[in-house]
Amino acid sequence: MGQNTQPTTDQSFEKDVLQSDVPVLVDFWAAWCRPCLALAPKLEEVAGELGSKIKVVKLNIDENPDAPSKYGVKGIPTMILFKAGKEIDQIVGNHPKENILALLQKHV
């Protein structure tokens, strides 16, 4: 993980994501997924730009199968935005940074 994003797991998902005071963008990814790896630096920049308004966490789907299953993640990268413990938006694929920022700015 980079300095602006943090990892989460099935075990810490509730605390890291659902109980967060700020909106949380969860990046569901895997080490073998090339689009996921290409997306990572953009998410670092997004997290850095939005600072304390939002939290960006990454969940490795190979190591943590419960959350992706619970939230219906079919393909990766999938980014799901949570606010006040609820799923409020979703974007699938390796999108340009501007698209990700536009999605987030509707909710922060």
Phi and psi in radians as a Rosetta constraint file:
Dihedral C 1 N 2 CA 2 C 2 CIRCULARHARMONIC -1.564 0.35
Dihedral N 2 CA 2 C 2 N 3 CIRCULARHARMONIC -2.940 0.35
Dihedral C 2 N 3 CA 3 C 3 CIRCULARHARMONIC -1.425 0.35
Dihedral N 3 CA 3 C 3 N 4 CIRCULARHARMONIC -0.349 0.35
Dihedral C 3 N 4 CA 4 C 4 CIRCULARHARMONIC -1.733 0.35
Dihedral N 4 CA 4 C 4 N 5 CIRCULARHARMONIC -0.349 0.35
Dihedral C 4 N 5 CA 5 C 5 CIRCULARHARMONIC -1.883 0.35
Dihedral N 5 CA 5 C 5 N 6 CIRCULARHARMONIC 2.797 0.35
Dihedral C 5 N 6 CA 6 C 6 CIRCULARHARMONIC -2.370 0.35
Dihedral N 6 CA 6 C 6 N 7 CIRCULARHARMONIC 2.671 0.35
Dihedral C 6 N 7 CA 7 C 7 CIRCULARHARMONIC -1.373 0.35
Dihedral N 7 CA 7 C 7 N 8 CIRCULARHARMONIC 2.684 0.35
Dihedral C 7 N 8 CA 8 C 8 CIRCULARHARMONIC -2.361 0.35
Dihedral N 8 CA 8 C 8 N 9 CIRCULARHARMONIC 2.859 0.35
Dihedral C 8 N 9 CA 9 C 9 CIRCULARHARMONIC -2.332 0.35
Dihedral N 9 CA 9 C 9 N 10 CIRCULARHARMONIC 2.992 0.35
Dihedral C 9 N 10 CA 10 C 10 CIRCULARHARMONIC -0.987 0.35
Dihedral N 10 CA 10 C 10 N 11 CIRCULARHARMONIC -0.658 0.35
Dihedral C 10 N 11 CA 11 C 11 CIRCULARHARMONIC -1.230 0.35
Dihedral N 11 CA 11 C 11 N 12 CIRCULARHARMONIC -0.630 0.35
Dihedral C 11 N 12 CA 12 C 12 CIRCULARHARMONIC -1.773 0.35
Dihedral N 12 CA 12 C 12 N 13 CIRCULARHARMONIC 0.040 0.35
Dihedral C 12 N 13 CA 13 C 13 CIRCULARHARMONIC -0.999 0.35
Dihedral N 13 CA 13 C 13 N 14 CIRCULARHARMONIC -0.802 0.35
Dihedral C 13 N 14 CA 14 C 14 CIRCULARHARMONIC -1.060 0.35
Dihedral N 14 CA 14 C 14 N 15 CIRCULARHARMONIC -0.824 0.35
Dihedral C 14 N 15 CA 15 C 15 CIRCULARHARMONIC -1.190 0.35
Dihedral N 15 CA 15 C 15 N 16 CIRCULARHARMONIC -0.831 0.35
Dihedral C 15 N 16 CA 16 C 16 CIRCULARHARMONIC -1.225 0.35
Dihedral N 16 CA 16 C 16 N 17 CIRCULARHARMONIC -0.605 0.35
Dihedral C 16 N 17 CA 17 C 17 CIRCULARHARMONIC -1.970 0.35
Dihedral N 17 CA 17 C 17 N 18 CIRCULARHARMONIC -1.045 0.35
Dihedral C 17 N 18 CA 18 C 18 CIRCULARHARMONIC -1.223 0.35
Dihedral N 18 CA 18 C 18 N 19 CIRCULARHARMONIC -0.516 0.35
Dihedral C 18 N 19 CA 19 C 19 CIRCULARHARMONIC -1.728 0.35
Dihedral N 19 CA 19 C 19 N 20 CIRCULARHARMONIC 0.153 0.35
Dihedral C 19 N 20 CA 20 C 20 CIRCULARHARMONIC -1.201 0.35
Dihedral N 20 CA 20 C 20 N 21 CIRCULARHARMONIC 2.526 0.35
Dihedral C 20 N 21 CA 21 C 21 CIRCULARHARMONIC -1.361 0.35
Dihedral N 21 CA 21 C 21 N 22 CIRCULARHARMONIC -0.324 0.35
Dihedral C 21 N 22 CA 22 C 22 CIRCULARHARMONIC -2.075 0.35
Dihedral N 22 CA 22 C 22 N 23 CIRCULARHARMONIC 2.779 0.35
Dihedral C 22 N 23 CA 23 C 23 CIRCULARHARMONIC -1.007 0.35
Dihedral N 23 CA 23 C 23 N 24 CIRCULARHARMONIC 2.557 0.35
Dihedral C 23 N 24 CA 24 C 24 CIRCULARHARMONIC -2.209 0.35
Dihedral N 24 CA 24 C 24 N 25 CIRCULARHARMONIC 2.193 0.35
Dihedral C 24 N 25 CA 25 C 25 CIRCULARHARMONIC -1.671 0.35
Dihedral N 25 CA 25 C 25 N 26 CIRCULARHARMONIC 2.083 0.35
Dihedral C 25 N 26 CA 26 C 26 CIRCULARHARMONIC -1.785 0.35
Dihedral N 26 CA 26 C 26 N 27 CIRCULARHARMONIC 2.150 0.35
Dihedral C 26 N 27 CA 27 C 27 CIRCULARHARMONIC -1.698 0.35
Dihedral N 27 CA 27 C 27 N 28 CIRCULARHARMONIC 1.920 0.35
Dihedral C 27 N 28 CA 28 C 28 CIRCULARHARMONIC -1.522 0.35
Dihedral N 28 CA 28 C 28 N 29 CIRCULARHARMONIC 2.083 0.35
Dihedral C 28 N 29 CA 29 C 29 CIRCULARHARMONIC -2.529 0.35
Dihedral N 29 CA 29 C 29 N 30 CIRCULARHARMONIC 3.053 0.35
Dihedral C 29 N 30 CA 30 C 30 CIRCULARHARMONIC -2.584 0.35
Dihedral N 30 CA 30 C 30 N 31 CIRCULARHARMONIC 2.640 0.35
Dihedral C 30 N 31 CA 31 C 31 CIRCULARHARMONIC -1.106 0.35
Dihedral N 31 CA 31 C 31 N 32 CIRCULARHARMONIC -0.495 0.35
Dihedral C 31 N 32 CA 32 C 32 CIRCULARHARMONIC -1.495 0.35
Dihedral N 32 CA 32 C 32 N 33 CIRCULARHARMONIC -0.087 0.35
Dihedral C 32 N 33 CA 33 C 33 CIRCULARHARMONIC -1.566 0.35
Dihedral N 33 CA 33 C 33 N 34 CIRCULARHARMONIC 1.871 0.35
Dihedral C 33 N 34 CA 34 C 34 CIRCULARHARMONIC -1.066 0.35
Dihedral N 34 CA 34 C 34 N 35 CIRCULARHARMONIC -0.795 0.35
Dihedral C 34 N 35 CA 35 C 35 CIRCULARHARMONIC -1.043 0.35
Dihedral N 35 CA 35 C 35 N 36 CIRCULARHARMONIC -0.586 0.35
Dihedral C 35 N 36 CA 36 C 36 CIRCULARHARMONIC -1.113 0.35
Dihedral N 36 CA 36 C 36 N 37 CIRCULARHARMONIC -0.751 0.35
Dihedral C 36 N 37 CA 37 C 37 CIRCULARHARMONIC -1.169 0.35
Dihedral N 37 CA 37 C 37 N 38 CIRCULARHARMONIC -0.614 0.35
Dihedral C 37 N 38 CA 38 C 38 CIRCULARHARMONIC -1.238 0.35
Dihedral N 38 CA 38 C 38 N 39 CIRCULARHARMONIC -0.514 0.35
Dihedral C 38 N 39 CA 39 C 39 CIRCULARHARMONIC -1.313 0.35
Dihedral N 39 CA 39 C 39 N 40 CIRCULARHARMONIC -0.540 0.35
Dihedral C 39 N 40 CA 40 C 40 CIRCULARHARMONIC -0.901 0.35
Dihedral N 40 CA 40 C 40 N 41 CIRCULARHARMONIC -0.848 0.35
Dihedral C 40 N 41 CA 41 C 41 CIRCULARHARMONIC -1.101 0.35
Dihedral N 41 CA 41 C 41 N 42 CIRCULARHARMONIC -0.571 0.35
Dihedral C 41 N 42 CA 42 C 42 CIRCULARHARMONIC -1.162 0.35
Dihedral N 42 CA 42 C 42 N 43 CIRCULARHARMONIC -0.698 0.35
Dihedral C 42 N 43 CA 43 C 43 CIRCULARHARMONIC -1.171 0.35
Dihedral N 43 CA 43 C 43 N 44 CIRCULARHARMONIC -0.604 0.35
Dihedral C 43 N 44 CA 44 C 44 CIRCULARHARMONIC -1.051 0.35
Dihedral N 44 CA 44 C 44 N 45 CIRCULARHARMONIC -0.789 0.35
Dihedral C 44 N 45 CA 45 C 45 CIRCULARHARMONIC -1.133 0.35
Dihedral N 45 CA 45 C 45 N 46 CIRCULARHARMONIC -0.774 0.35
Dihedral C 45 N 46 CA 46 C 46 CIRCULARHARMONIC -1.037 0.35
Dihedral N 46 CA 46 C 46 N 47 CIRCULARHARMONIC -0.830 0.35
Dihedral C 46 N 47 CA 47 C 47 CIRCULARHARMONIC -1.082 0.35
Dihedral N 47 CA 47 C 47 N 48 CIRCULARHARMONIC -0.693 0.35
Dihedral C 47 N 48 CA 48 C 48 CIRCULARHARMONIC -1.159 0.35
Dihedral N 48 CA 48 C 48 N 49 CIRCULARHARMONIC -0.698 0.35
Dihedral C 48 N 49 CA 49 C 49 CIRCULARHARMONIC -1.247 0.35
Dihedral N 49 CA 49 C 49 N 50 CIRCULARHARMONIC -0.663 0.35
Dihedral C 49 N 50 CA 50 C 50 CIRCULARHARMONIC -1.527 0.35
Dihedral N 50 CA 50 C 50 N 51 CIRCULARHARMONIC -0.243 0.35
Dihedral C 50 N 51 CA 51 C 51 CIRCULARHARMONIC 0.909 0.35
Dihedral N 51 CA 51 C 51 N 52 CIRCULARHARMONIC -2.229 0.35
Dihedral C 51 N 52 CA 52 C 52 CIRCULARHARMONIC -1.391 0.35
Dihedral N 52 CA 52 C 52 N 53 CIRCULARHARMONIC -0.040 0.35
Dihedral C 52 N 53 CA 53 C 53 CIRCULARHARMONIC -1.275 0.35
Dihedral N 53 CA 53 C 53 N 54 CIRCULARHARMONIC -0.380 0.35
Dihedral C 53 N 54 CA 54 C 54 CIRCULARHARMONIC -2.629 0.35
Dihedral N 54 CA 54 C 54 N 55 CIRCULARHARMONIC 2.745 0.35
Dihedral C 54 N 55 CA 55 C 55 CIRCULARHARMONIC -2.079 0.35
Dihedral N 55 CA 55 C 55 N 56 CIRCULARHARMONIC 2.404 0.35
Dihedral C 55 N 56 CA 56 C 56 CIRCULARHARMONIC -2.020 0.35
Dihedral N 56 CA 56 C 56 N 57 CIRCULARHARMONIC 2.101 0.35
Dihedral C 56 N 57 CA 57 C 57 CIRCULARHARMONIC -2.146 0.35
Dihedral N 57 CA 57 C 57 N 58 CIRCULARHARMONIC 2.685 0.35
Dihedral C 57 N 58 CA 58 C 58 CIRCULARHARMONIC -2.081 0.35
Dihedral N 58 CA 58 C 58 N 59 CIRCULARHARMONIC 2.312 0.35
Dihedral C 58 N 59 CA 59 C 59 CIRCULARHARMONIC -2.106 0.35
Dihedral N 59 CA 59 C 59 N 60 CIRCULARHARMONIC 2.022 0.35
Dihedral C 59 N 60 CA 60 C 60 CIRCULARHARMONIC -1.323 0.35
Dihedral N 60 CA 60 C 60 N 61 CIRCULARHARMONIC 1.998 0.35
Dihedral C 60 N 61 CA 61 C 61 CIRCULARHARMONIC -1.215 0.35
Dihedral N 61 CA 61 C 61 N 62 CIRCULARHARMONIC -0.434 0.35
Dihedral C 61 N 62 CA 62 C 62 CIRCULARHARMONIC -1.246 0.35
Dihedral N 62 CA 62 C 62 N 63 CIRCULARHARMONIC -0.626 0.35
Dihedral C 62 N 63 CA 63 C 63 CIRCULARHARMONIC -1.557 0.35
Dihedral N 63 CA 63 C 63 N 64 CIRCULARHARMONIC -0.296 0.35
Dihedral C 63 N 64 CA 64 C 64 CIRCULARHARMONIC -2.399 0.35
Dihedral N 64 CA 64 C 64 N 65 CIRCULARHARMONIC 1.447 0.35
Dihedral C 64 N 65 CA 65 C 65 CIRCULARHARMONIC -1.392 0.35
Dihedral N 65 CA 65 C 65 N 66 CIRCULARHARMONIC -0.286 0.35
Dihedral C 65 N 66 CA 66 C 66 CIRCULARHARMONIC -1.213 0.35
Dihedral N 66 CA 66 C 66 N 67 CIRCULARHARMONIC -0.918 0.35
Dihedral C 66 N 67 CA 67 C 67 CIRCULARHARMONIC -1.068 0.35
Dihedral N 67 CA 67 C 67 N 68 CIRCULARHARMONIC -0.798 0.35
Dihedral C 67 N 68 CA 68 C 68 CIRCULARHARMONIC -1.039 0.35
Dihedral N 68 CA 68 C 68 N 69 CIRCULARHARMONIC -0.676 0.35
Dihedral C 68 N 69 CA 69 C 69 CIRCULARHARMONIC -1.144 0.35
Dihedral N 69 CA 69 C 69 N 70 CIRCULARHARMONIC -0.793 0.35
Dihedral C 69 N 70 CA 70 C 70 CIRCULARHARMONIC -1.074 0.35
Dihedral N 70 CA 70 C 70 N 71 CIRCULARHARMONIC -0.641 0.35
Dihedral C 70 N 71 CA 71 C 71 CIRCULARHARMONIC -1.759 0.35
Dihedral N 71 CA 71 C 71 N 72 CIRCULARHARMONIC 0.214 0.35
Dihedral C 71 N 72 CA 72 C 72 CIRCULARHARMONIC 1.190 0.35
Dihedral N 72 CA 72 C 72 N 73 CIRCULARHARMONIC 0.560 0.35
Dihedral C 72 N 73 CA 73 C 73 CIRCULARHARMONIC -1.271 0.35
Dihedral N 73 CA 73 C 73 N 74 CIRCULARHARMONIC 2.043 0.35
Dihedral C 73 N 74 CA 74 C 74 CIRCULARHARMONIC -1.790 0.35
Dihedral N 74 CA 74 C 74 N 75 CIRCULARHARMONIC -0.626 0.35
Dihedral C 74 N 75 CA 75 C 75 CIRCULARHARMONIC -2.315 0.35
Dihedral N 75 CA 75 C 75 N 76 CIRCULARHARMONIC 2.784 0.35
Dihedral C 75 N 76 CA 76 C 76 CIRCULARHARMONIC -2.245 0.35
Dihedral N 76 CA 76 C 76 N 77 CIRCULARHARMONIC 2.678 0.35
Dihedral C 76 N 77 CA 77 C 77 CIRCULARHARMONIC -1.290 0.35
Dihedral N 77 CA 77 C 77 N 78 CIRCULARHARMONIC 2.410 0.35
Dihedral C 77 N 78 CA 78 C 78 CIRCULARHARMONIC -2.111 0.35
Dihedral N 78 CA 78 C 78 N 79 CIRCULARHARMONIC 2.297 0.35
Dihedral C 78 N 79 CA 79 C 79 CIRCULARHARMONIC -2.014 0.35
Dihedral N 79 CA 79 C 79 N 80 CIRCULARHARMONIC 2.178 0.35
Dihedral C 79 N 80 CA 80 C 80 CIRCULARHARMONIC -2.054 0.35
Dihedral N 80 CA 80 C 80 N 81 CIRCULARHARMONIC 2.296 0.35
Dihedral C 80 N 81 CA 81 C 81 CIRCULARHARMONIC -1.708 0.35
Dihedral N 81 CA 81 C 81 N 82 CIRCULARHARMONIC 2.209 0.35
Dihedral C 81 N 82 CA 82 C 82 CIRCULARHARMONIC -1.977 0.35
Dihedral N 82 CA 82 C 82 N 83 CIRCULARHARMONIC 2.464 0.35
Dihedral C 82 N 83 CA 83 C 83 CIRCULARHARMONIC -2.472 0.35
Dihedral N 83 CA 83 C 83 N 84 CIRCULARHARMONIC 2.252 0.35
Dihedral C 83 N 84 CA 84 C 84 CIRCULARHARMONIC 0.938 0.35
Dihedral N 84 CA 84 C 84 N 85 CIRCULARHARMONIC 0.681 0.35
Dihedral C 84 N 85 CA 85 C 85 CIRCULARHARMONIC 1.395 0.35
Dihedral N 85 CA 85 C 85 N 86 CIRCULARHARMONIC 0.064 0.35
Dihedral C 85 N 86 CA 86 C 86 CIRCULARHARMONIC -2.074 0.35
Dihedral N 86 CA 86 C 86 N 87 CIRCULARHARMONIC 2.546 0.35
Dihedral C 86 N 87 CA 87 C 87 CIRCULARHARMONIC -1.307 0.35
Dihedral N 87 CA 87 C 87 N 88 CIRCULARHARMONIC 2.117 0.35
Dihedral C 87 N 88 CA 88 C 88 CIRCULARHARMONIC -2.047 0.35
Dihedral N 88 CA 88 C 88 N 89 CIRCULARHARMONIC -0.291 0.35
Dihedral C 88 N 89 CA 89 C 89 CIRCULARHARMONIC -2.820 0.35
Dihedral N 89 CA 89 C 89 N 90 CIRCULARHARMONIC 2.838 0.35
Dihedral C 89 N 90 CA 90 C 90 CIRCULARHARMONIC -2.662 0.35
Dihedral N 90 CA 90 C 90 N 91 CIRCULARHARMONIC 2.553 0.35
Dihedral C 90 N 91 CA 91 C 91 CIRCULARHARMONIC -2.490 0.35
Dihedral N 91 CA 91 C 91 N 92 CIRCULARHARMONIC 2.336 0.35
Dihedral C 91 N 92 CA 92 C 92 CIRCULARHARMONIC -2.046 0.35
Dihedral N 92 CA 92 C 92 N 93 CIRCULARHARMONIC 2.337 0.35
Dihedral C 92 N 93 CA 93 C 93 CIRCULARHARMONIC 1.900 0.35
Dihedral N 93 CA 93 C 93 N 94 CIRCULARHARMONIC 3.013 0.35
Dihedral C 93 N 94 CA 94 C 94 CIRCULARHARMONIC -1.540 0.35
Dihedral N 94 CA 94 C 94 N 95 CIRCULARHARMONIC 1.565 0.35
Dihedral C 94 N 95 CA 95 C 95 CIRCULARHARMONIC -1.574 0.35
Dihedral N 95 CA 95 C 95 N 96 CIRCULARHARMONIC 2.769 0.35
Dihedral C 95 N 96 CA 96 C 96 CIRCULARHARMONIC -1.094 0.35
Dihedral N 96 CA 96 C 96 N 97 CIRCULARHARMONIC 2.633 0.35
Dihedral C 96 N 97 CA 97 C 97 CIRCULARHARMONIC -0.941 0.35
Dihedral N 97 CA 97 C 97 N 98 CIRCULARHARMONIC -0.684 0.35
Dihedral C 97 N 98 CA 98 C 98 CIRCULARHARMONIC -1.047 0.35
Dihedral N 98 CA 98 C 98 N 99 CIRCULARHARMONIC -0.697 0.35
Dihedral C 98 N 99 CA 99 C 99 CIRCULARHARMONIC -1.129 0.35
Dihedral N 99 CA 99 C 99 N 100 CIRCULARHARMONIC -0.708 0.35
Dihedral C 99 N 100 CA 100 C 100 CIRCULARHARMONIC -1.170 0.35
Dihedral N 100 CA 100 C 100 N 101 CIRCULARHARMONIC -0.779 0.35
Dihedral C 100 N 101 CA 101 C 101 CIRCULARHARMONIC -1.063 0.35
Dihedral N 101 CA 101 C 101 N 102 CIRCULARHARMONIC -0.726 0.35
Dihedral C 101 N 102 CA 102 C 102 CIRCULARHARMONIC -1.088 0.35
Dihedral N 102 CA 102 C 102 N 103 CIRCULARHARMONIC -0.736 0.35
Dihedral C 102 N 103 CA 103 C 103 CIRCULARHARMONIC -1.051 0.35
Dihedral N 103 CA 103 C 103 N 104 CIRCULARHARMONIC -0.832 0.35
Dihedral C 103 N 104 CA 104 C 104 CIRCULARHARMONIC -1.184 0.35
Dihedral N 104 CA 104 C 104 N 105 CIRCULARHARMONIC -0.681 0.35
Dihedral C 104 N 105 CA 105 C 105 CIRCULARHARMONIC -1.184 0.35
Dihedral N 105 CA 105 C 105 N 106 CIRCULARHARMONIC -0.299 0.35
Dihedral C 105 N 106 CA 106 C 106 CIRCULARHARMONIC -1.217 0.35
Dihedral N 106 CA 106 C 106 N 107 CIRCULARHARMONIC -0.359 0.35
Dihedral C 106 N 107 CA 107 C 107 CIRCULARHARMONIC -2.058 0.35
Dihedral N 107 CA 107 C 107 N 108 CIRCULARHARMONIC -0.054 0.35
